[in-house]
Amino acid sequence: MSSPFDHEALWTKAKLFLNRAMDDDSRSFDEQALWAALALELLAKAALARVSPLLIAEPNEEGTNLLIATGLVKGDARFTSVRAKTLMARCHKAFKPFDQSEAMKIINGRNEYLHSSGAGFMAIPPQAWWPRYWAQAAVLITALDRDIDELVGGDREPAVIKHLEQNTKNIEQRAEALLERAKQRRQQWLDGTLPSKVAAEWKNGQYLSATLAHSEAATCPACGSTGLLEGDEVVNEEIHYPQANTYGDEEADSDYLDDISVELTIGADYFSCAGCQLVLNGYELIKQVGLDTEFDVEGDADRYIGQEAEYGND
């Protein structure tokens, strides 16, 4: 049986609740929103508990909850977590740009739906409610060093992305969340305070790379270390020819062909940094943080040498 403050168990439960929330065919919007609001609280707990279970433990006079959170007390003792308002306030301080005010609107809607005769979630239409919900949930997912598809599944991820794209500040907020989490993670690593479970997930550059066709070293916008900018798409191709040979002898012609070079301009689609574990997956995020959206690499000149040799024999 998992501990009540285990972040993996809380994450799994949040996945279960969001699976219920996204059952469009079988649930009304107010029921969907209820499950989603419960999942948001679980995500907040998981993100904080991943740093330390003490962050979600409700202090009491005997200190039992805190002792359970530290692992000093075992057995059947009951663990009580802090209130949702406290969770959201702590996430607001710890995980930028999480918005406590926006999160509490969701939590208050849940409370009104359950405990009063008010409209609850129905006060905001679904097409406006979901983008606001996912703007906050996405920050907590980043704080957990997870991706959206890990939470809702690959088949439902496009629906979440569609909601996020309706928020004009989505890319800005997403980039800020990734940078702040990378800075936080790096500092914890340097200070030796990174939780052991998180430290065990630390990857080197080889495993962070997307292994795209082309790459170039680039300075990380989060920690200043040397990261890797990658891309597949060739957006421009430039062939550089040496000064034409005027003598026509065989040796000179050979030297001429050897001096042909090709420069490819690559569109950047992915960045990773082993120093802070920052990953930027997509052109928009790369642009938002100020990295180059294109970079130059040397192309393969061999195919042009063959063309030039055939041309010279005409």
BELSUL-V889006 format. One record per residue. N is the residue number from 0. PSI is psi in whole degrees, 0 to 359 (999 if undefined). BURIAL is 1 if it has 24 or more other C-alpha atoms within 12 Angstrom, else 0. D_FIRST is the distance of its C-alpha to the first C-alpha in whole Angstrom. Layout:
n=N psi=PSI burial=BURIAL d_first=D_FIRST
n=N psi=PSI burial=BURIAL d_first=D_FIRST
This chain:
n=0 psi=132 burial=0 d_first=0
n=1 psi=155 burial=0 d_first=4
n=2 psi=149 burial=0 d_first=7
n=3 psi=345 burial=1 d_first=9
n=4 psi=8 burial=1 d_first=12
n=5 psi=124 burial=1 d_first=10
n=6 psi=329 burial=1 d_first=13
n=7 psi=320 burial=1 d_first=12
n=8 psi=321 burial=0 d_first=10
n=9 psi=320 burial=1 d_first=13
n=10 psi=315 burial=1 d_first=15
n=11 psi=320 burial=0 d_first=13
n=12 psi=322 burial=1 d_first=14
n=13 psi=320 burial=1 d_first=17
n=14 psi=316 burial=1 d_first=18
n=15 psi=314 burial=1 d_first=17
n=16 psi=321 burial=1 d_first=19
n=17 psi=330 burial=1 d_first=22
n=18 psi=320 burial=1 d_first=22
n=19 psi=323 burial=1 d_first=23
n=20 psi=332 burial=1 d_first=26
n=21 psi=13 burial=1 d_first=27
n=22 psi=85 burial=0 d_first=28
n=23 psi=323 burial=0 d_first=32
n=24 psi=334 burial=0 d_first=33
n=25 psi=355 burial=0 d_first=31
n=26 psi=146 burial=0 d_first=31
n=27 psi=166 burial=0 d_first=33
n=28 psi=318 burial=1 d_first=33
n=29 psi=325 burial=1 d_first=32
n=30 psi=321 burial=1 d_first=29
n=31 psi=313 burial=1 d_first=28
n=32 psi=325 burial=1 d_first=29
n=33 psi=310 burial=1 d_first=27
n=34 psi=321 burial=1 d_first=24
n=35 psi=320 burial=1 d_first=25
n=36 psi=319 burial=1 d_first=25
n=37 psi=322 burial=1 d_first=22
n=38 psi=324 burial=1 d_first=21
n=39 psi=318 burial=1 d_first=23
n=40 psi=321 burial=1 d_first=21
n=41 psi=321 burial=1 d_first=18
n=42 psi=320 burial=1 d_first=20
n=43 psi=316 burial=1 d_first=21
n=44 psi=316 burial=1 d_first=18
n=45 psi=317 burial=1 d_first=17
n=46 psi=318 burial=1 d_first=20
n=47 psi=318 burial=1 d_first=21
n=48 psi=332 burial=1 d_first=17
n=49 psi=329 burial=1 d_first=18
n=50 psi=309 burial=1 d_first=21
n=51 psi=131 burial=1 d_first=19
n=52 psi=338 burial=1 d_first=17
n=53 psi=337 burial=1 d_first=20
n=54 psi=345 burial=1 d_first=21
n=55 psi=1 burial=1 d_first=19
n=56 psi=131 burial=1 d_first=19
n=57 psi=117 burial=1 d_first=21
n=58 psi=142 burial=0 d_first=23
n=59 psi=175 burial=0 d_first=24
n=60 psi=323 burial=0 d_first=27
n=61 psi=346 burial=0 d_first=25
n=62 psi=16 burial=0 d_first=23
n=63 psi=314 burial=1 d_first=19
n=64 psi=317 burial=1 d_first=18
n=65 psi=322 burial=1 d_first=19
n=66 psi=321 burial=1 d_first=18
n=67 psi=317 burial=1 d_first=15
n=68 psi=326 burial=1 d_first=15
n=69 psi=350 burial=0 d_first=17
n=70 psi=6 burial=0 d_first=15
n=71 psi=336 burial=0 d_first=17
n=72 psi=128 burial=0 d_first=16
n=73 psi=187 burial=0 d_first=12
n=74 psi=213 burial=0 d_first=11
n=75 psi=10 burial=0 d_first=12
n=76 psi=140 burial=0 d_first=14
n=77 psi=132 burial=0 d_first=14
n=78 psi=129 burial=1 d_first=14
n=79 psi=130 burial=1 d_first=17
n=80 psi=164 burial=1 d_first=18
n=81 psi=165 burial=1 d_first=22
n=82 psi=160 burial=0 d_first=24
n=83 psi=321 burial=1 d_first=24
n=84 psi=319 burial=1 d_first=28
n=85 psi=319 burial=1 d_first=27
n=86 psi=312 burial=1 d_first=24
n=87 psi=324 burial=1 d_first=27
n=88 psi=319 burial=1 d_first=30
n=89 psi=321 burial=1 d_first=27
n=90 psi=324 burial=1 d_first=27
n=91 psi=321 burial=1 d_first=31
n=92 psi=327 burial=0 d_first=32
n=93 psi=329 burial=1 d_first=29
n=94 psi=85 burial=1 d_first=29
n=95 psi=145 burial=1 d_first=33
n=96 psi=45 burial=1 d_first=34
n=97 psi=133 burial=1 d_first=31
n=98 psi=108 burial=1 d_first=33
n=99 psi=319 burial=1 d_first=32
n=100 psi=314 burial=0 d_first=35
n=101 psi=319 burial=1 d_first=34
n=102 psi=321 burial=1 d_first=30
n=103 psi=334 burial=1 d_first=31
n=104 psi=322 burial=1 d_first=33
n=105 psi=316 burial=1 d_first=31
n=106 psi=318 burial=1 d_first=28
n=107 psi=325 burial=1 d_first=32
n=108 psi=321 burial=1 d_first=32
n=109 psi=314 burial=1 d_first=29
n=110 psi=319 burial=0 d_first=29
n=111 psi=320 burial=0 d_first=33
n=112 psi=321 burial=1 d_first=32
n=113 psi=324 burial=0 d_first=29
n=114 psi=2 burial=0 d_first=31
n=115 psi=180 burial=0 d_first=35
n=116 psi=10 burial=0 d_first=38
n=117 psi=175 burial=0 d_first=38
n=118 psi=336 burial=0 d_first=38
n=119 psi=237 burial=1 d_first=35
n=120 psi=340 burial=1 d_first=34
n=121 psi=351 burial=1 d_first=37
n=122 psi=337 burial=0 d_first=40
n=123 psi=130 burial=0 d_first=39
n=124 psi=150 burial=0 d_first=40
n=125 psi=320 burial=0 d_first=37
n=126 psi=341 burial=0 d_first=39
n=127 psi=329 burial=0 d_first=39
n=128 psi=314 burial=1 d_first=35
n=129 psi=316 burial=1 d_first=33
n=130 psi=323 burial=1 d_first=35
n=131 psi=322 burial=1 d_first=35
n=132 psi=309 burial=1 d_first=31
n=133 psi=336 burial=1 d_first=30
n=134 psi=322 burial=1 d_first=33
n=135 psi=318 burial=1 d_first=30
n=136 psi=323 burial=1 d_first=27
n=137 psi=325 burial=1 d_first=28
n=138 psi=319 burial=1 d_first=29
n=139 psi=325 burial=1 d_first=25
n=140 psi=318 burial=1 d_first=24
n=141 psi=319 burial=1 d_first=27
n=142 psi=333 burial=1 d_first=25
n=143 psi=3 burial=1 d_first=22
n=144 psi=41 burial=1 d_first=24
n=145 psi=174 burial=1 d_first=23
n=146 psi=160 burial=1 d_first=26
n=147 psi=320 burial=1 d_first=26
n=148 psi=335 burial=0 d_first=26
n=149 psi=334 burial=0 d_first=23
n=150 psi=315 burial=1 d_first=22
n=151 psi=350 burial=1 d_first=24
n=152 psi=152 burial=0 d_first=25
n=153 psi=329 burial=0 d_first=28
n=154 psi=335 burial=0 d_first=30
n=155 psi=351 burial=0 d_first=29
n=156 psi=317 burial=0 d_first=30
n=157 psi=325 burial=0 d_first=34
n=158 psi=321 burial=0 d_first=33
n=159 psi=316 burial=1 d_first=32
n=160 psi=321 burial=1 d_first=34
n=161 psi=318 burial=0 d_first=37
n=162 psi=316 burial=1 d_first=36
n=163 psi=323 burial=1 d_first=36
n=164 psi=341 burial=0 d_first=39
n=165 psi=344 burial=0 d_first=40
n=166 psi=116 burial=1 d_first=40
n=167 psi=339 burial=0 d_first=43
n=168 psi=13 burial=0 d_first=41
n=169 psi=307 burial=1 d_first=38
n=170 psi=318 burial=1 d_first=39
n=171 psi=314 burial=1 d_first=40
n=172 psi=321 burial=1 d_first=37
n=173 psi=315 burial=1 d_first=35
n=174 psi=318 burial=1 d_first=37
n=175 psi=317 burial=1 d_first=37
n=176 psi=317 burial=1 d_first=33
n=177 psi=317 burial=1 d_first=33
n=178 psi=314 burial=1 d_first=35
n=179 psi=321 burial=1 d_first=34
n=180 psi=320 burial=1 d_first=30
n=181 psi=317 burial=1 d_first=32
n=182 psi=316 burial=1 d_first=34
n=183 psi=315 burial=1 d_first=31
n=184 psi=317 burial=1 d_first=29
n=185 psi=315 burial=1 d_first=32
n=186 psi=319 burial=0 d_first=33
n=187 psi=321 burial=0 d_first=29
n=188 psi=315 burial=1 d_first=30
n=189 psi=324 burial=0 d_first=33
n=190 psi=350 burial=0 d_first=32
n=191 psi=22 burial=0 d_first=29
n=192 psi=5 burial=0 d_first=27
n=193 psi=127 burial=0 d_first=25
n=194 psi=145 burial=0 d_first=21
n=195 psi=322 burial=0 d_first=21
n=196 psi=322 burial=0 d_first=18
n=197 psi=319 burial=1 d_first=21
n=198 psi=327 burial=0 d_first=24
n=199 psi=339 burial=0 d_first=22
n=200 psi=357 burial=0 d_first=23
n=201 psi=130 burial=1 d_first=27
n=202 psi=149 burial=0 d_first=29
n=203 psi=175 burial=0 d_first=33
n=204 psi=325 burial=1 d_first=35
n=205 psi=319 burial=0 d_first=35
n=206 psi=343 burial=0 d_first=32
n=207 psi=334 burial=1 d_first=33
n=208 psi=147 burial=1 d_first=36
n=209 psi=357 burial=1 d_first=36
n=210 psi=45 burial=0 d_first=39
n=211 psi=171 burial=1 d_first=42
n=212 psi=326 burial=0 d_first=45
n=213 psi=151 burial=1 d_first=47
n=214 psi=161 burial=1 d_first=45
n=215 psi=144 burial=1 d_first=47
n=216 psi=143 burial=1 d_first=46
n=217 psi=149 burial=1 d_first=45
n=218 psi=131 burial=1 d_first=44
n=219 psi=129 burial=1 d_first=41
n=220 psi=348 burial=1 d_first=41
n=221 psi=316 burial=1 d_first=38
n=222 psi=352 burial=1 d_first=39
n=223 psi=0 burial=0 d_first=42
n=224 psi=173 burial=0 d_first=41
n=225 psi=118 burial=0 d_first=43
n=226 psi=192 burial=1 d_first=41
n=227 psi=123 burial=1 d_first=41
n=228 psi=130 burial=1 d_first=43
n=229 psi=157 burial=1 d_first=43
n=230 psi=160 burial=1 d_first=44
n=231 psi=325 burial=1 d_first=46
n=232 psi=126 burial=1 d_first=49
n=233 psi=112 burial=1 d_first=52
n=234 psi=344 burial=0 d_first=54
n=235 psi=147 burial=0 d_first=57
n=236 psi=124 burial=0 d_first=59
n=237 psi=124 burial=0 d_first=62
n=238 psi=129 burial=0 d_first=64
n=239 psi=119 burial=0 d_first=66
n=240 psi=142 burial=0 d_first=69
n=241 psi=172 burial=0 d_first=72
n=242 psi=133 burial=0 d_first=75
n=243 psi=139 burial=0 d_first=77
n=244 psi=127 burial=0 d_first=79
n=245 psi=355 burial=0 d_first=83
n=246 psi=325 burial=0 d_first=84
n=247 psi=4 burial=0 d_first=82
n=248 psi=157 burial=0 d_first=82
n=249 psi=319 burial=0 d_first=79
n=250 psi=319 burial=0 d_first=78
n=251 psi=321 burial=0 d_first=78
n=252 psi=322 burial=0 d_first=76
n=253 psi=316 burial=0 d_first=73
n=254 psi=322 burial=0 d_first=73
n=255 psi=314 burial=1 d_first=73
n=256 psi=323 burial=1 d_first=70
n=257 psi=336 burial=0 d_first=68
n=258 psi=359 burial=0 d_first=68
n=259 psi=133 burial=1 d_first=67
n=260 psi=156 burial=0 d_first=63
n=261 psi=132 burial=1 d_first=61
n=262 psi=124 burial=0 d_first=59
n=263 psi=136 burial=1 d_first=56
n=264 psi=123 burial=1 d_first=54
n=265 psi=136 burial=1 d_first=50
n=266 psi=125 burial=1 d_first=48
n=267 psi=129 burial=1 d_first=45
n=268 psi=352 burial=1 d_first=42
n=269 psi=138 burial=1 d_first=39
n=270 psi=142 burial=1 d_first=39
n=271 psi=150 burial=1 d_first=36
n=272 psi=120 burial=1 d_first=36
n=273 psi=339 burial=1 d_first=35
n=274 psi=329 burial=1 d_first=36
n=275 psi=2 burial=1 d_first=33
n=276 psi=20 burial=1 d_first=31
n=277 psi=134 burial=1 d_first=33
n=278 psi=127 burial=1 d_first=34
n=279 psi=107 burial=1 d_first=36
n=280 psi=88 burial=1 d_first=36
n=281 psi=148 burial=1 d_first=39
n=282 psi=316 burial=1 d_first=43
n=283 psi=318 burial=1 d_first=42
n=284 psi=319 burial=1 d_first=40
n=285 psi=317 burial=1 d_first=42
n=286 psi=318 burial=1 d_first=45
n=287 psi=323 burial=1 d_first=43
n=288 psi=358 burial=1 d_first=42
n=289 psi=10 burial=0 d_first=46
n=290 psi=159 burial=1 d_first=46
n=291 psi=134 burial=1 d_first=48
n=292 psi=353 burial=1 d_first=48
n=293 psi=152 burial=1 d_first=50
n=294 psi=156 burial=1 d_first=51
n=295 psi=140 burial=1 d_first=54
n=296 psi=162 burial=1 d_first=53
n=297 psi=131 burial=0 d_first=56
n=298 psi=179 burial=0 d_first=56
n=299 psi=112 burial=0 d_first=58
n=300 psi=349 burial=0 d_first=61
n=301 psi=320 burial=0 d_first=62
n=302 psi=335 burial=0 d_first=62
n=303 psi=329 burial=0 d_first=65
n=304 psi=318 burial=1 d_first=67
n=305 psi=320 burial=0 d_first=67
n=306 psi=317 burial=0 d_first=69
n=307 psi=322 burial=0 d_first=71
n=308 psi=319 burial=0 d_first=72
n=309 psi=320 burial=0 d_first=73
n=310 psi=320 burial=0 d_first=75
n=311 psi=342 burial=0 d_first=77
n=312 psi=356 burial=0 d_first=78
n=313 psi=999 burial=0 d_first=79
